[in-house]
Every structure is written in structure tokens, then in C-alpha cells.
Amino acid sequence: MIKSELVQKIAEQNPQLYQRDVENIVNAILDEIVGALARGDRVELRGFGAFSVKARSARVGRNPRTGEHVEVEDKVVPFFKTGKEMRERLNKGA
């Protein structure tokens, strides 16, 4: 599902809201999550999961095409851990 499909689905479930308002709400939520992660904060949505950032140190990598060694700079990457309720719902049929 892409963001526009999510907005459309929420708008269908809430006919009292205009689609542009739903789009603004979804964008505001996502912007807040991104802003919190950029500050290094953790975002937890109970039953869904938790977003956080992890630091990766610099290392020497390898170009898979040429085999040449390349320097990979240190960076911060987003990390998502599913919540217990989501894990149970996903593994219900397994």
C-alpha cells in the first residue's frame, strides 16, 4: 500500500472528512515521526511497533561489480521493530 492508497482508504472510512484533510493529517503524522527520528528520539505506536535510529560506524566495503574496496562513511539508519499485537496478527495463520 502506498501513501495515496492509505489516504483514500481512511477517507472512505470517514465520509465526514474531506480527502485533502485526511491527506494533511497523514502527512502531519509522518512528518512528526520523521522529525522525531531526526532528533534521535524513539517513536512508539502501541500495538503497531517502534521506530528508532541506529548508528552505523564507518567501515571498508566492497564494490560488488569490480571487487574494489571502498570507504563507507558512518551514518544513522532508521530501524523498525514490530509490536507484539502486530506480530501476533501477522503470524495468526502460521
C-alpha positions as CSV (number, residue, x, y, z in Angstrom):
1,M,0.0,0.0,0.0
2,I,1.3,3.4,-0.9
3,K,0.5,6.7,0.9
4,S,-2.2,7.8,-1.6
5,E,-4.0,4.5,-1.1
6,L,-3.8,4.9,2.7
7,V,-5.3,8.4,2.4
8,Q,-8.1,7.1,0.1
9,K,-8.9,4.2,2.4
10,I,-9.1,6.5,5.5
11,A,-11.2,9.0,3.6
12,E,-13.6,6.2,2.6
13,Q,-14.0,5.1,6.2
14,N,-14.6,8.7,7.3
15,P,-17.0,10.3,4.8
16,Q,-17.4,13.3,7.1
17,L,-13.8,14.3,6.3
18,Y,-12.5,15.8,3.0
19,Q,-9.8,13.8,1.3
20,R,-7.5,16.8,1.4
21,D,-7.9,17.0,5.2
22,V,-7.1,13.3,5.6
23,E,-4.0,13.8,3.4
24,N,-2.9,16.7,5.6
25,I,-3.4,14.5,8.7
26,V,-1.4,11.6,7.3
27,N,1.4,14.0,6.2
28,A,1.5,15.6,9.6
29,I,1.8,12.2,11.3
30,L,4.6,11.1,9.0
31,D,6.4,14.4,9.3
32,E,6.3,14.2,13.1
33,I,7.7,10.7,13.0
34,V,10.5,11.8,10.7
35,G,11.2,14.8,12.8
36,A,11.4,12.8,16.0
37,L,13.8,10.3,14.4
38,A,15.9,13.2,13.0
39,R,16.3,14.4,16.6
40,G,17.3,10.9,17.7
41,D,14.1,10.2,19.6
42,R,12.2,6.9,19.6
43,V,8.6,6.8,18.3
44,E,6.4,4.0,19.8
45,L,2.9,3.3,18.4
46,R,1.4,0.7,20.8
47,G,0.2,-2.4,19.1
48,F,2.0,-1.4,15.9
49,G,5.7,-1.0,16.6
50,A,8.5,1.3,17.4
51,F,10.7,3.4,15.2
52,S,14.2,4.3,16.3
53,V,17.6,5.2,14.7
54,K,20.8,3.2,14.9
55,A,24.3,4.4,14.3
56,R,26.4,2.5,11.9
57,S,30.2,3.1,12.1
58,A,32.5,3.7,9.2
59,R,33.8,0.6,7.5
60,V,35.6,-0.7,4.4
61,G,33.1,-2.1,1.9
62,R,33.4,-3.8,-1.4
63,N,32.0,-2.8,-4.8
64,P,30.2,-5.9,-5.9
65,R,30.8,-5.2,-9.6
66,T,34.5,-4.5,-9.5
67,G,35.6,-6.1,-6.2
68,E,37.3,-2.8,-5.4
69,H,37.4,-1.8,-1.7
70,V,35.6,1.5,-0.9
71,E,35.3,3.5,2.3
72,V,31.7,3.6,3.7
73,E,31.2,6.6,5.9
74,D,29.4,6.4,9.3
75,K,25.7,7.0,9.1
76,V,22.4,6.8,11.0
77,V,19.7,4.5,9.7
78,P,16.1,4.1,10.6
79,F,15.0,0.9,12.4
80,F,11.6,-0.5,13.0
81,K,10.6,-3.2,15.5
82,T,7.1,-4.6,15.3
83,G,4.8,-4.6,18.3
84,K,3.5,-7.7,19.9
85,E,0.0,-7.3,18.7
86,M,1.1,-6.8,15.1
87,R,3.4,-9.9,15.3
88,E,0.5,-12.0,16.6
89,R,-1.9,-10.8,13.9
90,L,0.7,-11.5,11.2
91,N,1.5,-15.0,12.5
92,K,-2.1,-15.9,13.2
93,G,-2.3,-18.3,10.3
94,A,1.2,-19.7,10.6
